[in-house]
């Protein structure tokens, strides 16, 4: 990562000290990094600064992350009026793990944009909407928003480079977010990432417990759905693009919950000839699209060109709208095959 600027750290320190009504915001369909960074910020502000921040997230957190100690998170899709009121009353908004307010979800996006509060971005995605934030910590050469937040908090005067001064609940949340965004140290690992892991372990974080909760506490439905998808739905095209489409009917039949397909998109990339893997899951009115790629093929550009999305070079996401883009799961499969053909033939589009 690049060096954090002292002027930015001082500004954040001052904003956190002054603020009385802080709202912490992260992206919709939150993953471990979204929840981990938000919960870590919450515990830091409570325990080190004596604040009472509100955490507003569009959707409930995945069950595998629910072990993080996080009482009182407001779920905006279930209480849009409450979320909007909190945001309207805020004097400071801290946005974590997204690059644009639209990623916070429809329930709160406009309220966030309209708010006159001071706004801070702490994120690791490409192309941040920096103009929407008074203070912007944006770093892409880093594992996760949780890691970026870790390095920022370590510079705060009340932590002063000593990870043992972080509340253990915050340290645990940061380790969790970094662990899930690196796919348990399989990708996006930088020297700074291992320094963070080392310092947090030394500070008493129980990594074994995190691994048990995050990777070894699933329902059997998830494992059976994985088997079904790999056996019956995986298609590998000659151009090296693999894809799986999970329809709404299949999701209902197998009783697959939100968050239980997390990580499925990575599995086809373990096959040598697969250059890029695409996973689609039908949601209300659209397919949720996840893209992962090997170096040399840009998941970010594929998601941006064909799925109204983006993210990181090797990990991105987007949507296919029903019926504007595709009619159903079969249409989505055809759409991917055509998009993959155009994309993989075009070297200037494909390469990163
Ligand atoms: Mn992230």
Boltz pocket constraint, residues with backbone or C-beta under 6 A from the ligand:
constraints:
  - pocket:
      binder: B
      contacts: [[A, 33], [A, 34], [A, 97], [A, 124], [A, 143], [A, 144], [A, 145], [A, 181]]
      max_distance: 6.0
